[in-house]
């Protein structure tokens, strides 16, 4: 009898569900005649207590219990009002279906399990603001996660190769941790996360960072242990950023001696580089504008716009100029005057020739552009011929004046 009394004490401290299970075992032993001294009853004692506490407090803590599935005895408890559930450090291969029915759930921790796929039924948790699915075997994130009102999403230490384009729908997300994965690039939709304060992409395979990150109100950015070569110059505009972690990247710009000095020196370097780029771009643009030489001729006089050709008949500024002048020049008997020496006449002729040569010097230098200018639309050939005639008339008038004087 003493032995029975000693056994009654621990049985009375067991939960009601455990007592029911114990009674069922006793009945089974009475029918079969085999006494079952199973040790499962004391081992599940803590599990039953956790389920009872969850039913009363709304907080379900089943961490580190080597669970491979959701407890079967959970049906004996009302867990519909559960707001927090912790299944970390177990052996779950999938998200329990029962959990997806906790419509009041606000925080779900599935840290360090063996989960490979997130079911679409997780979209039923429209009150979920915290989700930790780190240290699992996930290769992708389903789009259904992006339809949740998450504020914290931790998906580190998985096998993720990319982020879904729907990631931009998480308008309330404040912390995103996708470190220690196999991500090669970030979608531009990440710039739509207007509430994001912390972004951790540490230890991935990123080669570039999207410029859309500048649009985020980040306070902390960690992209260390990647393959990034260049930090975009626009990152200098992230005025709210307080913590910048970029170690273990093959960065070329900014160089290593700048990076080790911290965020202030990095942003100063980016600002200086941006100013230099702007100046270089303006100089190149102005050089491209001033490049056409024909614009200089368009601003010159009519004489420079319509230069004379080498093979023209005027003889001005050409090798045959002296022959042309000697052809129209009167003979010595007609031009010579008793009162004017021949040397003075030749001297005046040379002055006239130099004056005309100086008048058309720019035309001769622009010889390479004559064909282009002569073929310009809107300039008739008549004006060119008239200009030749005027030049010949001026020369003839000067010669006549010399003969009279």
Secondary structure, 3 states (H helix, E strand, C coil): CHHHHHHHHHHHCCCHHHHHHHHHHHHHHHHHCCCCCCCHHHHCHHHHHHHHHHHHHCEEECCCCCCCCCCHHHHHCCCCCCCEEECCCCCCCCCCCCHHHCCCCCEEECCCCCCCCCCHHHHHCCCCCEEECCCCCCCCCCHHHHHCCCCEEECCCCCCCCCCHHHHHCCCCCEEECCCCCCCCCCHHHHHCCCCCEEECCCCCCCCCCHHHHHCCCCEEECCCCCCCECCHHHHHCCCCCEEECCCCCCCECCHHHHCCCHHHHHHHHHHHHHHHHHHHHHHHHHHHHCCCHHHHHCCCHHHHCCCCCCCCCCCCCCCHHHHHHHHCCCHHHHCECCECHHHHHHHHHHHHHHHHHHCHHHHHCHHHHHHHHCCCCCCHHHHHHHHHHHHHHHHHHHHHHHHC
